[in-house]
């Protein structure tokens, strides 16, 4: 059973947002508005919020309302963000950033909703705002990148590709090219996806997140050595990036380099103990290869505790129990795996051996 995670598309609105920097008000460096920008760009929206609020109180301009709304959206305060972006547009109907930001707030609401089917009208609202934006400034690239992401969420993939290519024709941004690659993955167009990730990484070689995604796709397509090259660079560029370490572990596992795989998985769980239960599975599998079954079971148990309804995790805990001679424990875990996934052949094979 292949250890490597199955590549799933995650369209990142953050990546699209990255191509439109927050408006920097023409004022002295120590103003509340500029402090708001600095803190927001440093990834500290909670700290940025009071500065943004004071900036709006001091000068309720379209630019300052836009900055405040961006921070509020990051903090999931959607009603306030929408209100402030609409105020921004009312104050200055040509301030194009507020239109695109408003569309992105609707998309973020959709993505975080408990029932996406019931919330799909938010995507229609986003498209409506983007049509308004296009009338204001048809040469503003983020309009078409954001529209492409929305269309992809609506599963209108050909139209999404068309829209993103229009964005790239206006301004070729690496994060937008990566978004195009993600949609090509959805369409099963692997060569096109790889080509666009390659171009994105060449254009932004210090972007660790792009290298993680490109390396992961290369690994999925069987190019282990090139995947390792990019994932090694990702952890050098961003040593605190737990996902980069996890994917590096996956690559070295496929390489059968148990030492490097184990180091990577250990670093993942040290940086993020609960976000990536798959790292405990990877570490456990490395320990099985090293015949340390007791420690393997310990790590599989952690993964199951974090995600109890995952049949793969149950199966690996079953295997560790079997290798330790704990037949009752193995039987219980493999039976649970089969309840969760009735066609799980490997789990059934273990149960057959235990009879």
BAMAR-269752 format. One record per residue (C-alpha): residue number from 1; residue in three letters; x, y, z. Coordinates in pm, whole numbers, always signed. Layout:
<drenkes>
{pos->NUM&code->ala&east->X&north->Y&up->Z}
...
</drenkes>
This chain:
<drenkes>
{pos->1&code->unk&east->+0&north->+0&up->+0}
{pos->2&code->unk&east->+153&north->+328&up->-111}
{pos->3&code->unk&east->+229&north->+558&up->+178}
{pos->4&code->unk&east->+213&north->+879&up->-25}
{pos->5&code->unk&east->-92&north->+1097&up->+27}
{pos->6&code->unk&east->-340&north->+1133&up->-256}
{pos->7&code->unk&east->-307&north->+1473&up->-418}
{pos->8&code->unk&east->-626&north->+1673&up->-373}
{pos->9&code->unk&east->-703&north->+2013&up->-517}
{pos->10&code->unk&east->-717&north->+2298&up->-270}
{pos->11&code->unk&east->-781&north->+2624&up->-450}
{pos->12&code->unk&east->-623&north->+2895&up->-241}
{pos->13&code->unk&east->-793&north->+3230&up->-243}
{pos->14&code->unk&east->-498&north->+3350&up->-37}
{pos->15&code->unk&east->-279&north->+3296&up->-340}
{pos->16&code->unk&east->-506&north->+3507&up->-555}
{pos->17&code->unk&east->-517&north->+3774&up->-285}
{pos->18&code->unk&east->-139&north->+3779&up->-280}
{pos->19&code->unk&east->-121&north->+3939&up->-621}
{pos->20&code->unk&east->-304&north->+4251&up->-504}
{pos->21&code->unk&east->-110&north->+4415&up->-224}
{pos->22&code->unk&east->-311&north->+4612&up->+32}
{pos->23&code->unk&east->-344&north->+4973&up->-69}
{pos->24&code->unk&east->-82&north->+5180&up->+104}
{pos->25&code->unk&east->-235&north->+5517&up->+195}
{pos->26&code->unk&east->-18&north->+5811&up->+98}
{pos->27&code->unk&east->+74&north->+5913&up->+451}
{pos->28&code->unk&east->+358&north->+5911&up->+700}
{pos->29&code->unk&east->+509&north->+5568&up->+785}
{pos->30&code->unk&east->+385&north->+5575&up->+1144}
{pos->31&code->unk&east->+14&north->+5626&up->+1071}
{pos->32&code->unk&east->-241&north->+5373&up->+1193}
{pos->33&code->unk&east->-316&north->+5272&up->+833}
{pos->34&code->unk&east->+46&north->+5185&up->+760}
{pos->35&code->unk&east->+70&north->+4997&up->+1093}
{pos->36&code->unk&east->-242&north->+4805&up->+991}
{pos->37&code->unk&east->-72&north->+4706&up->+663}
{pos->38&code->unk&east->+254&north->+4603&up->+829}
{pos->39&code->unk&east->+80&north->+4380&up->+1084}
{pos->40&code->unk&east->-156&north->+4230&up->+827}
{pos->41&code->unk&east->+126&north->+4144&up->+589}
{pos->42&code->unk&east->+319&north->+3992&up->+880}
{pos->43&code->unk&east->+31&north->+3746&up->+928}
{pos->44&code->unk&east->-96&north->+3907&up->+1249}
{pos->45&code->unk&east->-458&north->+4004&up->+1172}
{pos->46&code->unk&east->-561&north->+4015&up->+1540}
{pos->47&code->unk&east->-291&north->+4271&up->+1611}
{pos->48&code->unk&east->-371&north->+4460&up->+1290}
{pos->49&code->unk&east->-741&north->+4498&up->+1367}
{pos->50&code->unk&east->-720&north->+4780&up->+1630}
{pos->51&code->unk&east->-484&north->+4980&up->+1407}
{pos->52&code->unk&east->-717&north->+4935&up->+1109}
{pos->53&code->unk&east->-1018&north->+5042&up->+1314}
{pos->54&code->unk&east->-838&north->+5353&up->+1437}
{pos->55&code->unk&east->-731&north->+5434&up->+1081}
{pos->56&code->unk&east->-1095&north->+5426&up->+966}
{pos->57&code->unk&east->-1203&north->+5634&up->+1264}
{pos->58&code->unk&east->-936&north->+5896&up->+1186}
{pos->59&code->unk&east->-998&north->+5892&up->+810}
{pos->60&code->unk&east->-1294&north->+5686&up->+678}
{pos->61&code->unk&east->-1156&north->+5669&up->+324}
{pos->62&code->unk&east->-1221&north->+5398&up->+66}
{pos->63&code->unk&east->-863&north->+5274&up->+110}
{pos->64&code->unk&east->-883&north->+5250&up->+489}
{pos->65&code->unk&east->-1221&north->+5077&up->+480}
{pos->66&code->unk&east->-1073&north->+4828&up->+235}
{pos->67&code->unk&east->-779&north->+4757&up->+468}
{pos->68&code->unk&east->-1010&north->+4708&up->+765}
{pos->69&code->unk&east->-1234&north->+4473&up->+566}
{pos->70&code->unk&east->-938&north->+4262&up->+453}
{pos->71&code->unk&east->-837&north->+4209&up->+816}
{pos->72&code->unk&east->-1196&north->+4141&up->+924}
{pos->73&code->unk&east->-1233&north->+3881&up->+651}
{pos->74&code->unk&east->-913&north->+3709&up->+765}
{pos->75&code->unk&east->-1070&north->+3691&up->+1112}
{pos->76&code->unk&east->-1395&north->+3551&up->+964}
{pos->77&code->unk&east->-1593&north->+3863&up->+1055}
{pos->78&code->unk&east->-1775&north->+3849&up->+725}
{pos->79&code->unk&east->-2075&north->+4073&up->+792}
{pos->80&code->unk&east->-1853&north->+4360&up->+901}
{pos->81&code->unk&east->-1611&north->+4302&up->+612}
{pos->82&code->unk&east->-1892&north->+4309&up->+355}
{pos->83&code->unk&east->-2041&north->+4626&up->+506}
{pos->84&code->unk&east->-1706&north->+4806&up->+501}
{pos->85&code->unk&east->-1625&north->+4701&up->+145}
{pos->86&code->unk&east->-1963&north->+4827&up->+28}
{pos->87&code->unk&east->-1898&north->+5154&up->+209}
{pos->88&code->unk&east->-1559&north->+5171&up->+37}
{pos->89&code->unk&east->-1718&north->+5126&up->-306}
{pos->90&code->unk&east->-1981&north->+5389&up->-226}
{pos->91&code->unk&east->-1710&north->+5637&up->-131}
{pos->92&code->unk&east->-1499&north->+5562&up->-439}
{pos->93&code->unk&east->-1665&north->+5360&up->-712}
{pos->94&code->unk&east->-1336&north->+5334&up->-905}
{pos->95&code->unk&east->-1141&north->+5171&up->-620}
{pos->96&code->unk&east->-1117&north->+4834&up->-791}
{pos->97&code->unk&east->-950&north->+4646&up->-503}
{pos->98&code->unk&east->-1267&north->+4669&up->-295}
{pos->99&code->unk&east->-1477&north->+4496&up->-560}
{pos->100&code->unk&east->-1237&north->+4202&up->-584}
{pos->101&code->unk&east->-1195&north->+4183&up->-208}
{pos->102&code->unk&east->-1575&north->+4174&up->-168}
{pos->103&code->unk&east->-1600&north->+3884&up->-413}
{pos->104&code->unk&east->-1329&north->+3704&up->-219}
{pos->105&code->unk&east->-1514&north->+3753&up->+109}
{pos->106&code->unk&east->-1817&north->+3579&up->-42}
{pos->107&code->unk&east->-1594&north->+3292&up->-155}
{pos->108&code->unk&east->-1434&north->+3263&up->+187}
{pos->109&code->unk&east->-1780&north->+3252&up->+344}
{pos->110&code->unk&east->-1873&north->+2971&up->+106}
{pos->111&code->unk&east->-1561&north->+2770&up->+182}
{pos->112&code->unk&east->-1612&north->+2795&up->+558}
{pos->113&code->unk&east->-1986&north->+2723&up->+551}
{pos->114&code->unk&east->-2111&north->+2403&up->+711}
{pos->115&code->unk&east->-2338&north->+2330&up->+414}
{pos->116&code->unk&east->-2179&north->+2432&up->+87}
{pos->117&code->unk&east->-2475&north->+2318&up->-118}
{pos->118&code->unk&east->-2700&north->+2556&up->+72}
{pos->119&code->unk&east->-2439&north->+2832&up->+48}
{pos->120&code->unk&east->-2363&north->+2811&up->-325}
{pos->121&code->unk&east->-2552&north->+3138&up->-380}
{pos->122&code->unk&east->-2249&north->+3310&up->-228}
{pos->123&code->unk&east->-2052&north->+3210&up->-538}
{pos->124&code->unk&east->-2315&north->+3371&up->-759}
{pos->125&code->unk&east->-2283&north->+3690&up->-552}
{pos->126&code->unk&east->-1908&north->+3680&up->-601}
{pos->127&code->unk&east->-1949&north->+3652&up->-979}
{pos->128&code->unk&east->-2195&north->+3941&up->-980}
{pos->129&code->unk&east->-1949&north->+4167&up->-797}
{pos->130&code->unk&east->-1672&north->+4065&up->-1037}
{pos->131&code->unk&east->-1889&north->+4168&up->-1332}
{pos->132&code->unk&east->-1921&north->+4511&up->-1172}
{pos->133&code->unk&east->-1545&north->+4519&up->-1122}
{pos->134&code->unk&east->-1485&north->+4436&up->-1488}
{pos->135&code->unk&east->-1696&north->+4733&up->-1592}
{pos->136&code->unk&east->-1486&north->+4959&up->-1370}
{pos->137&code->unk&east->-1145&north->+4831&up->-1483}
{pos->138&code->unk&east->-1132&north->+4549&up->-1740}
{pos->139&code->unk&east->-750&north->+4541&up->-1725}
{pos->140&code->unk&east->-725&north->+4447&up->-1356}
{pos->141&code->unk&east->-584&north->+4093&up->-1354}
{pos->142&code->unk&east->-713&north->+3978&up->-1010}
{pos->143&code->unk&east->-1072&north->+4006&up->-1138}
{pos->144&code->unk&east->-1015&north->+3715&up->-1376}
{pos->145&code->unk&east->-800&north->+3510&up->-1139}
{pos->146&code->unk&east->-1068&north->+3534&up->-870}
{pos->147&code->unk&east->-1341&north->+3457&up->-1125}
{pos->148&code->unk&east->-1146&north->+3149&up->-1232}
{pos->149&code->unk&east->-1133&north->+3025&up->-874}
{pos->150&code->unk&east->-1508&north->+3081&up->-831}
{pos->151&code->unk&east->-1587&north->+2898&up->-1156}
{pos->152&code->unk&east->-1367&north->+2609&up->-1043}
{pos->153&code->unk&east->-1566&north->+2581&up->-721}
{pos->154&code->unk&east->-1877&north->+2566&up->-938}
{pos->155&code->unk&east->-1710&north->+2286&up->-1136}
{pos->156&code->unk&east->-1712&north->+2495&up->-1455}
{pos->157&code->unk&east->-1354&north->+2400&up->-1524}
{pos->158&code->unk&east->-1317&north->+2498&up->-1889}
{pos->159&code->unk&east->-1450&north->+2846&up->-1813}
{pos->160&code->unk&east->-1221&north->+2865&up->-1510}
{pos->161&code->unk&east->-918&north->+2790&up->-1727}
{pos->162&code->unk&east->-1025&north->+3055&up->-1977}
{pos->163&code->unk&east->-1065&north->+3317&up->-1705}
{pos->164&code->unk&east->-732&north->+3242&up->-1540}
{pos->165&code->unk&east->-552&north->+3252&up->-1873}
{pos->166&code->unk&east->-704&north->+3597&up->-1926}
{pos->167&code->unk&east->-559&north->+3703&up->-1591}
{pos->168&code->unk&east->-217&north->+3568&up->-1687}
{pos->169&code->unk&east->-229&north->+3749&up->-2019}
{pos->170&code->unk&east->-265&north->+4077&up->-1831}
{pos->171&code->unk&east->-13&north->+3995&up->-1558}
{pos->172&code->unk&east->+171&north->+3666&up->-1522}
{pos->173&code->unk&east->+173&north->+3591&up->-1150}
{pos->174&code->unk&east->+324&north->+3267&up->-1012}
{pos->175&code->unk&east->+41&north->+3207&up->-764}
{pos->176&code->unk&east->-216&north->+3246&up->-1040}
{pos->177&code->unk&east->-22&north->+3006&up->-1263}
{pos->178&code->unk&east->-29&north->+2759&up->-974}
{pos->179&code->unk&east->-406&north->+2806&up->-950}
{pos->180&code->unk&east->-429&north->+2718&up->-1319}
{pos->181&code->unk&east->-219&north->+2406&up->-1253}
{pos->182&code->unk&east->-459&north->+2302&up->-975}
{pos->183&code->unk&east->-752&north->+2320&up->-1216}
{pos->184&code->unk&east->-561&north->+2117&up->-1475}
{pos->185&code->unk&east->-517&north->+1853&up->-1203}
{pos->186&code->unk&east->-894&north->+1847&up->-1159}
{pos->187&code->unk&east->-923&north->+1787&up->-1534}
{pos->188&code->unk&east->-662&north->+1511&up->-1529}
{pos->189&code->unk&east->-429&north->+1717&up->-1749}
{pos->190&code->unk&east->-111&north->+1624&up->-1566}
{pos->191&code->unk&east->+142&north->+1751&up->-1822}
{pos->192&code->unk&east->-23&north->+2093&up->-1831}
{pos->193&code->unk&east->-32&north->+2104&up->-1451}
{pos->194&code->unk&east->+336&north->+2013&up->-1422}
{pos->195&code->unk&east->+433&north->+2269&up->-1685}
{pos->196&code->unk&east->+251&north->+2548&up->-1505}
{pos->197&code->unk&east->+392&north->+2456&up->-1165}
{pos->198&code->unk&east->+740&north->+2445&up->-1317}
{pos->199&code->unk&east->+692&north->+2794&up->-1460}
{pos->200&code->unk&east->+549&north->+2922&up->-1131}
{pos->201&code->unk&east->+844&north->+2792&up->-930}
{pos->202&code->unk&east->+1096&north->+2932&up->-1178}
{pos->203&code->unk&east->+929&north->+3271&up->-1150}
{pos->204&code->unk&east->+917&north->+3257&up->-767}
{pos->205&code->unk&east->+1199&north->+3024&up->-658}
{pos->206&code->unk&east->+1182&north->+3139&up->-296}
{pos->207&code->unk&east->+813&north->+3059&up->-255}
{pos->208&code->unk&east->+816&north->+2750&up->-33}
{pos->209&code->unk&east->+443&north->+2681&up->-73}
{pos->210&code->unk&east->+475&north->+2660&up->-451}
{pos->211&code->unk&east->+762&north->+2414&up->-413}
{pos->212&code->unk&east->+556&north->+2201&up->-173}
{pos->213&code->unk&east->+270&north->+2176&up->-420}
{pos->214&code->unk&east->+498&north->+2116&up->-718}
{pos->215&code->unk&east->+701&north->+1857&up->-529}
{pos->216&code->unk&east->+384&north->+1680&up->-420}
{pos->217&code->unk&east->+255&north->+1663&up->-775}
{pos->218&code->unk&east->+591&north->+1536&up->-902}
{pos->219&code->unk&east->+581&north->+1264&up->-638}
{pos->220&code->unk&east->+231&north->+1165&up->-738}
{pos->221&code->unk&east->+349&north->+1133&up->-1098}
{pos->222&code->unk&east->+642&north->+914&up->-995}
{pos->223&code->unk&east->+929&north->+1162&up->-1031}
{pos->224&code->unk&east->+1066&north->+1101&up->-682}
{pos->225&code->unk&east->+1414&north->+1253&up->-729}
{pos->226&code->unk&east->+1287&north->+1584&up->-866}
{pos->227&code->unk&east->+1017&north->+1591&up->-597}
{pos->228&code->unk&east->+1286&north->+1555&up->-330}
{pos->229&code->unk&east->+1487&north->+1836&up->-487}
{pos->230&code->unk&east->+1195&north->+2078&up->-454}
{pos->231&code->unk&east->+1083&north->+1957&up->-113}
{pos->232&code->unk&east->+1437&north->+1984&up->+23}
{pos->233&code->unk&east->+1438&north->+2344&up->-95}
{pos->234&code->unk&east->+1097&north->+2404&up->+61}
{pos->235&code->unk&east->+1214&north->+2310&up->+412}
{pos->236&code->unk&east->+1530&north->+2521&up->+368}
{pos->237&code->unk&east->+1321&north->+2820&up->+263}
{pos->238&code->unk&east->+1057&north->+2765&up->+530}
{pos->239&code->unk&east->+1187&north->+2544&up->+814}
{pos->240&code->unk&east->+877&north->+2611&up->+1020}
{pos->241&code->unk&east->+643&north->+2480&up->+749}
{pos->242&code->unk&east->+501&north->+2154&up->+884}
{pos->243&code->unk&east->+339&north->+2056&up->+555}
{pos->244&code->unk&east->+671&north->+2092&up->+372}
{pos->245&code->unk&east->+830&north->+1848&up->+617}
{pos->246&code->unk&east->+539&north->+1608&up->+579}
{pos->247&code->unk&east->+561&north->+1598&up->+199}
{pos->248&code->unk&east->+939&north->+1567&up->+222}
{pos->249&code->unk&east->+882&north->+1265&up->+446}
{pos->250&code->unk&east->+648&north->+1116&up->+186}
{pos->251&code->unk&east->+912&north->+1161&up->-85}
{pos->252&code->unk&east->+1192&north->+1004&up->+116}
{pos->253&code->unk&east->+960&north->+720&up->+214}
{pos->254&code->unk&east->+907&north->+644&up->-154}
{pos->255&code->unk&east->+1286&north->+661&up->-193}
{pos->256&code->unk&east->+1311&north->+405&up->+92}
{pos->257&code->unk&east->+1540&north->+642&up->+279}
{pos->258&code->unk&east->+1399&north->+558&up->+621}
{pos->259&code->unk&east->+1631&north->+791&up->+812}
{pos->260&code->unk&east->+1536&north->+1104&up->+617}
{pos->261&code->unk&east->+1170&north->+1005&up->+606}
{pos->262&code->unk&east->+1166&north->+954&up->+983}
{pos->263&code->unk&east->+1341&north->+1286&up->+1050}
{pos->264&code->unk&east->+1087&north->+1465&up->+829}
{pos->265&code->unk&east->+783&north->+1308&up->+997}
{pos->266&code->unk&east->+925&north->+1379&up->+1342}
{pos->267&code->unk&east->+978&north->+1742&up->+1244}
{pos->268&code->unk&east->+618&north->+1760&up->+1118}
{pos->269&code->unk&east->+467&north->+1645&up->+1446}
{pos->270&code->unk&east->+705&north->+1864&up->+1646}
{pos->271&code->unk&east->+590&north->+2171&up->+1452}
{pos->272&code->unk&east->+222&north->+2077&up->+1434}
{pos->273&code->unk&east->+124&north->+1797&up->+1675}
{pos->274&code->unk&east->-244&north->+1772&up->+1579}
{pos->275&code->unk&east->-289&north->+1916&up->+1232}
{pos->276&code->unk&east->-125&north->+1636&up->+1034}
{pos->277&code->unk&east->-218&north->+1293&up->+1173}
{pos->278&code->unk&east->-79&north->+1147&up->+849}
{pos->279&code->unk&east->+268&north->+1229&up->+984}
{pos->280&code->unk&east->+216&north->+983&up->+1269}
{pos->281&code->unk&east->+114&north->+721&up->+1013}
{pos->282&code->unk&east->+426&north->+790&up->+808}
{pos->283&code->unk&east->+647&north->+773&up->+1114}
{pos->284&code->unk&east->+481&north->+449&up->+1220}
{pos->285&code->unk&east->+540&north->+297&up->+878}
{pos->286&code->unk&east->+906&north->+395&up->+891}
{pos->287&code->unk&east->+930&north->+226&up->+1231}
{pos->288&code->unk&east->+771&north->-89&up->+1088}
{pos->289&code->unk&east->+1041&north->-93&up->+820}
{pos->290&code->unk&east->+1295&north->-61&up->+1102}
{pos->291&code->unk&east->+1112&north->-340&up->+1290}
{pos->292&code->unk&east->+1037&north->-123&up->+1593}
{pos->293&code->unk&east->+676&north->-237&up->+1615}
{pos->294&code->unk&east->+609&north->-102&up->+1965}
{pos->295&code->unk&east->+694&north->+256&up->+1867}
{pos->296&code->unk&east->+506&north->+209&up->+1541}
{pos->297&code->unk&east->+191&north->+115&up->+1734}
{pos->298&code->unk&east->+237&north->+418&up->+1957}
{pos->299&code->unk&east->+237&north->+650&up->+1655}
{pos->300&code->unk&east->-54&north->+475&up->+1482}
{pos->301&code->unk&east->-253&north->+509&up->+1804}
{pos->302&code->unk&east->-192&north->+884&up->+1800}
{pos->303&code->unk&east->-316&north->+908&up->+1442}
{pos->304&code->unk&east->-633&north->+713&up->+1523}
{pos->305&code->unk&east->-697&north->+933&up->+1826}
{pos->306&code->unk&east->-685&north->+1239&up->+1600}
{pos->307&code->unk&east->-899&north->+1091&up->+1322}
{pos->308&code->unk&east->-1102&north->+797&up->+1448}
{pos->309&code->unk&east->-1307&north->+743&up->+1133}
{pos->310&code->unk&east->-1012&north->+700&up->+899}
{pos->311&code->unk&east->-1003&north->+337&up->+783}
{pos->312&code->unk&east->-641&north->+359&up->+668}
{pos->313&code->unk&east->-528&north->+468&up->+1012}
{pos->314&code->unk&east->-724&north->+183&up->+1169}
{pos->315&code->unk&east->-562&north->-62&up->+927}
{pos->316&code->unk&east->-209&north->+42&up->+1021}
{pos->317&code->unk&east->-284&north->+15&up->+1391}
{pos->318&code->unk&east->-422&north->-331&up->+1311}
{pos->319&code->unk&east->-95&north->-422&up->+1134}
{pos->320&code->unk&east->+119&north->-305&up->+1425}
{pos->321&code->unk&east->-91&north->-511&up->+1664}
{pos->322&code->unk&east->-57&north->-813&up->+1437}
{pos->323&code->unk&east->+322&north->-775&up->+1420}
{pos->324&code->unk&east->+334&north->-750&up->+1800}
{pos->325&code->unk&east->+130&north->-1070&up->+1834}
{pos->326&code->unk&east->-173&north->-887&up->+1973}
{pos->327&code->unk&east->-436&north->-1079&up->+1778}
{pos->328&code->unk&east->-733&north->-934&up->+1965}
{pos->329&code->unk&east->-611&north->-579&up->+1910}
{pos->330&code->unk&east->-542&north->-646&up->+1545}
{pos->331&code->unk&east->-883&north->-803&up->+1492}
{pos->332&code->unk&east->-1063&north->-513&up->+1658}
{pos->333&code->unk&east->-887&north->-249&up->+1446}
{pos->334&code->unk&east->-921&north->-431&up->+1114}
{pos->335&code->unk&east->-1289&north->-498&up->+1180}
{pos->336&code->unk&east->-1334&north->-128&up->+1245}
{pos->337&code->unk&east->-1147&north->-46&up->+924}
{pos->338&code->unk&east->-1385&north->-271&up->+729}
{pos->339&code->unk&east->-1688&north->-107&up->+887}
{pos->340&code->unk&east->-1560&north->+225&up->+766}
{pos->341&code->unk&east->-1460&north->+89&up->+424}
{pos->342&code->unk&east->-1619&north->-248&up->+339}
{pos->343&code->unk&east->-1400&north->-303&up->+31}
{pos->344&code->unk&east->-1073&north->-267&up->+226}
{pos->345&code->unk&east->-895&north->-575&up->+93}
{pos->346&code->unk&east->-579&north->-540&up->+303}
{pos->347&code->unk&east->-780&north->-528&up->+625}
{pos->348&code->unk&east->-976&north->-836&up->+520}
{pos->349&code->unk&east->-650&north->-1018&up->+441}
{pos->350&code->unk&east->-531&north->-957&up->+799}
{pos->351&code->unk&east->-856&north->-1090&up->+941}
{pos->352&code->unk&east->-826&north->-1397&up->+721}
{pos->353&code->unk&east->-475&north->-1460&up->+855}
{pos->354&code->unk&east->-598&north->-1426&up->+1213}
{pos->355&code->unk&east->-863&north->-1696&up->+1178}
</drenkes>
